[in-house]
Amino acid sequence: MIKAYLVQHTHWDREWYFTTEDAKVLSDQVFTEALTELEKNKNVNFYLDGQTSIVDEYVELNPEMLPLIKKLNKEKRLFIGPWFTQTDALLVDAESIFRNLIIGINDTIDKYEKPSMLGYLPDTFGFNAQMPTLLVHAGIDNILFWRGTDFEKLVQSPYFKWNGLGEKEIIGINFPFGYMTGLLTEDALSNPKEFVTNKLDPSIKFLSDNGNHDTILIPSGIDQKNMVMNFDKTIDEINKMSNYENYVGDYEFFVDQLRQKDYLPKYKGELRMPKYSRAHRTIGSVRTDLKLNNFYLEQVLLRRIEPLMVIAKDIGINISLGLLKRLWKKVLENQAHDSIGGCVSDSVAKDIYHRIKEAKEIAEGIENLIVKKIADQLELAHNEVLVFNTDPYSYSGTKVVHITSRTKNIKFESSATNILVEEKYYPERHNVQKLVASGFDYITEPAYYELDIMIDVDLPPMGYSVVTFKEDAEPLIEEKIVEENSINNEFYIITFEKNVLILETQNGNKYENFVYLENQANDGDTYDFSPLLNDSPIKLTFETAKVAKLPDTDTLILSGKKALPKDLADRTNNEPDTELVKYEVHLNLRKDSQLIEGKIFIDNQVLSHRTRLVLNTKDSSEKSISKIQNGFIEKQPQSIEENWAEKYSEKPVNVEIFDKSVSVENSKETVTVFADGLKEFERVSDKLYITLFATTGQLGKPDIAWRPGRASGDTTNEGHIMMSTPMAQEIGMYEVSFAILVEDGKINEEKISKIEFQRLAQSISYQRQNLNKFVHRLDNKIWPTNNEILVKRSYSLFELPENLLVSAIYPSFKSSTPNTYVIRLANPTSQKISIESNILNNFEVVDAIEKPVKQCRDIAPYDYVTIKSKLK
């Protein structure tokens, strides 16, 4: 007899078209009712959507309920965690996914007794192929989810073994009909026969037939749904009508049942097919500015703040773990699937931007505190600059330092390079108040400059050095603009001729029309791009070129402008093109670099359109190799049947997601694009399309070309209204950075991964000066410490060999180990990486949540090794 386990839960979007504050009001009622029922009825249980953030917010409102929450959690009748928020799985960094689990698990242990160790992501819009690796490294061997499967093309069962790109494997549990499969609405409760006959039993049969299962899981809940009272009695009534045996179940019990099964089919790869539900395959380019800000904050946290805090702790500067967790929580609140996806109301978007602002302020404050404390202890003079290296490898190269100076005629004594990158001039000020021993004096403050200067430095690993500048007879070197149309180095010749960009490599391989921009209408919404009927893409050609010259670097600046239709109505009606859009692409060549560094600037004044960067790859196979979270995955566009709408919830378009880079191999070379914060690409013929942005004015629209039927986002549900999103039009200046590498032969995963790491290295410097106390906002409020801190003018905490790629270095997130730091080593390649035995002598091997694991000497392909050590 087939047994079905019905699990009561509520799916809790913290924000969507409603705000987080709205959700708190709802939780005050829904959660209280659930707790009351659980206290009364020992035969039922309830899932609070696998995320601790919503429990934290409820307890903040209802602190008296904490003892009951802990009691019910301990009894395994109220399930909390393991996530902090319901993360997106495609658009965020692997380390963000780890932090989401680390904070969620540790907070649950600290506050609520026991986390539910389930990879529970019931509404996330698809999954990267490395989710098994990430979850296993955090101590979780399963995932429960809705979107992304196809029993015909991917895996033939809702219950299966899912393998990451390497050796890691988890149990996959799919809800093909969603987390609302067994939803008991008011109508269902009043007419259980109809519910059982037309919904429950057919669902059980479908799940059983696909894989021949005799044990079935049925989630019973929906968004912000309250608990059904006397759920056990309802199940008794259902059993009088059902063809199957139905039970009050819980997810942990069901996962344990599947652990005993040895017949589950295996699958390897991502899960993004829109067969049984929409996966929103083009959401990667909606509200791009939010995604770019998220990428920026991830790099600040991972490459600046966390390693700086480890350095500070070793020196004797204590920054609380709570402050770091608060910073991460601001970022993670923005990484819930709706939030980072951008399918939210403008009111919610304002909240997201506010959290971005708060996160930046916390990050800047932590850095300000650390670097100033060190500079003060060193008693640095105004012409001395503290320069940091937060990577565990010795560094020799250029960094940008930030200083204030009375003059631009300065020189860093140990540097052959002294290039002015950016400047700001402050004129003379009169009657400036100065605090002196007798009170206040009034002075004239002379004029000065705030300068960003590129210099040569040699820096120790995970440490800092002090560099010195002096006034000089010559001013800093500045860019010189010349009317030329070509740049070159030993690797490339890049030429602009007849409105076309031509790239020639050192092999003599020529790429005609190598880079350009393309624009087209977007008839979609904040969930999906969709083309406009009878609209054709418009090529945005370059009109002029000039070159900015520096001693070791040339930058080709390509400019263009194009009159475009103002909005969808103008495009539909073939109205005259009235909105002038200006754009520039900068391509930068250093004399000794194989990388072409680039920047794109677009002054967007057009509504509802998509703009993409297009590259000629000289390969018509349409294959690509995209970097994802700690791995590489090969893609080949799939043919799409004409009757796709009969089989899919949305068009299964070949728009793919990548993390940091995507590569194309042609007959001679590999073309790799590194894109900072961009997430979406497509291969068509010999072209590689990188989506820059797709703007829209609507939260959800019905019957669009690539997604027929109802609107996503509830806007066409009964009683709902259409909701405009003018902020998602993203009017104004758009800027993004990228790089291109063209090299001989096939893709080199190790080289690409190291270039990614090096490109995102940070320039961190601090000057102790009195000209402008607001260069760093907290400078004038950070007083010299009374605690003695032992610092040297040059410092290094530790060094790792260059064959080891670091994913993160951070203070331990366990409150029980306050003087411990963690290093996560990553292997994003198909070959194992050996760890020298002496490296592990002072470290303990753990998993992502710092649980000790078996000692190892290698990092397996596409895997991680995490180690931790005590600070002195």
Stockholm file with secondary structure:
# STOCKHOLM 1.0

chainA/1-872         MIKAYLVQHTHWDREWYFTTEDAKVLSDQVFTEALTELEKNKNVNFYLDGQTSIVDEYVELNPEMLPLIKKLNKEKRLFIGPWFTQTDALLVDAESIFRNLIIGINDTIDKYEKPSMLGYLPDTFGFNAQMPTLLVHAGIDNILFWRGTDFEKLVQSPYFKWNGLGEKEIIGINFPFGYMTGLLTEDALSNPKEFVTNKLDPSIKFLSDNGNHDTILIPSGIDQKNMVMNFDKTIDEINKMSNYENYVGDYEFFVDQLRQKDYLPKYKGELRMPKYSRAHRTIGSVRTDLKLNNFYLEQVLLRRIEPLMVIAKDIGINISLGLLKRLWKKVLENQAHDSIGGCVSDSVAKDIYHRIKEAKEIAEGIENLIVKKIADQLELAHNEVLVFNTDPYSYSGTKVVHITSRTKNIKFESSATNILVEEKYYPERHNVQKLVASGFDYITEPAYYELDIMIDVDLPPMGYSVVTFKEDAEPLIEEKIVEENSINNEFYIITFEKNVLILETQNGNKYENFVYLENQANDGDTYDFSPLLNDSPIKLTFETAKVAKLPDTDTLILSGKKALPKDLADRTNNEPDTELVKYEVHLNLRKDSQLIEGKIFIDNQVLSHRTRLVLNTKDSSEKSISKIQNGFIEKQPQSIEENWAEKYSEKPVNVEIFDKSVSVENSKETVTVFADGLKEFERVSDKLYITLFATTGQLGKPDIAWRPGRASGDTTNEGHIMMSTPMAQEIGMYEVSFAILVEDGKINEEKISKIEFQRLAQSISYQRQNLNKFVHRLDNKIWPTNNEILVKRSYSLFELPENLLVSAIYPSFKSSTPNTYVIRLANPTSQKISIESNILNNFEVVDAIEKPVKQCRDIAPYDYVTIKSKLK
#=GR chainA/1-872 SS CCEEEEEEBCBCCSSSSSCHHHHHHHHHHHHHHHHHHHHHCTTCCEECTTBHHHHHHHHHHCGGGHHHHHHHHHTTSEECCSBSSCBCSSSSCHHHHHHHHHHHHHHHHHHHSCCCCCEEETTCSCBCTTHHHHHHHTTCCEEEECTBCCTTTTCSSSEEEEECSSSCEEEEEECTTCTTTTCCCHHHHHCHHHHIIIIIHHHHHHHHHTTTCSEEEEEECCBTCCCCTTHHHHHHHHHTTCSSEEEECCHHHHHHHHHTCSCCCEEESCBCBCSSSCCCTTGGGBTHHHHHHHHHHHHHIIIIIHHHHHHHHHHTCCCCHHHHHHHHHHHHHTTBHHHHHTCSCHHHHHHHHHHHHHHHHHHHHHHHHHHHHHHHHHTCCTTEEEEEECSSSCEEEEEEEEEEESCSCEEETTCSCEEEEEEEEECCEEEEEEEETTEEEEEEECCEEEEEEEEEEEECTTEEEEEEEEECSSCCBCCEEECCCEEECSSEEEEEETTEEEEEETTCCEETTCEEEEEEECCCCSSCCCCCTTCCCEEECCCEEEEEECSSEEEEEEEEEEEECSSHHHHHTTCCCCEEEEEEEEEEEETTCSEEEEEEEEEECCSSEEEEEEEECSCCSCCEEEEETTEEEEECCCCCCTTGGGTCSSCCCCEEECSSEEEEECSSEEEEEEESSCCEEEEETTEEEEEEEECCSBSCCSSBTTBCSSCGGGTTSTTCCCCBCGGGGCCEEEEEEEEEEEEESSCCHHHHHHHHHHHTCCCEEEECCSSCTTSSTTGGGCCCCSSCCCCCSSEECCCCCTTSEEEEEEECSCTTCTTEEEEEEEECSSSCEECCGGGGGGCEEECTTCCBCCCCSEECTTEEEEEEEECC
#=GC SS_cons         CCEEEEEEBCBCCSSSSSCHHHHHHHHHHHHHHHHHHHHHCTTCCEECTTBHHHHHHHHHHCGGGHHHHHHHHHTTSEECCSBSSCBCSSSSCHHHHHHHHHHHHHHHHHHHSCCCCCEEETTCSCBCTTHHHHHHHTTCCEEEECTBCCTTTTCSSSEEEEECSSSCEEEEEECTTCTTTTCCCHHHHHCHHHHIIIIIHHHHHHHHHTTTCSEEEEEECCBTCCCCTTHHHHHHHHHTTCSSEEEECCHHHHHHHHHTCSCCCEEESCBCBCSSSCCCTTGGGBTHHHHHHHHHHHHHIIIIIHHHHHHHHHHTCCCCHHHHHHHHHHHHHTTBHHHHHTCSCHHHHHHHHHHHHHHHHHHHHHHHHHHHHHHHHHTCCTTEEEEEECSSSCEEEEEEEEEEESCSCEEETTCSCEEEEEEEEECCEEEEEEEETTEEEEEEECCEEEEEEEEEEEECTTEEEEEEEEECSSCCBCCEEECCCEEECSSEEEEEETTEEEEEETTCCEETTCEEEEEEECCCCSSCCCCCTTCCCEEECCCEEEEEECSSEEEEEEEEEEEECSSHHHHHTTCCCCEEEEEEEEEEEETTCSEEEEEEEEEECCSSEEEEEEEECSCCSCCEEEEETTEEEEECCCCCCTTGGGTCSSCCCCEEECSSEEEEECSSEEEEEEESSCCEEEEETTEEEEEEEECCSBSCCSSBTTBCSSCGGGTTSTTCCCCBCGGGGCCEEEEEEEEEEEEESSCCHHHHHHHHHHHTCCCEEEECCSSCTTSSTTGGGCCCCSSCCCCCSSEECCCCCTTSEEEEEEECSCTTCTTEEEEEEEECSSSCEECCGGGGGGCEEECTTCCBCCCCSEECTTEEEEEEEECC
//
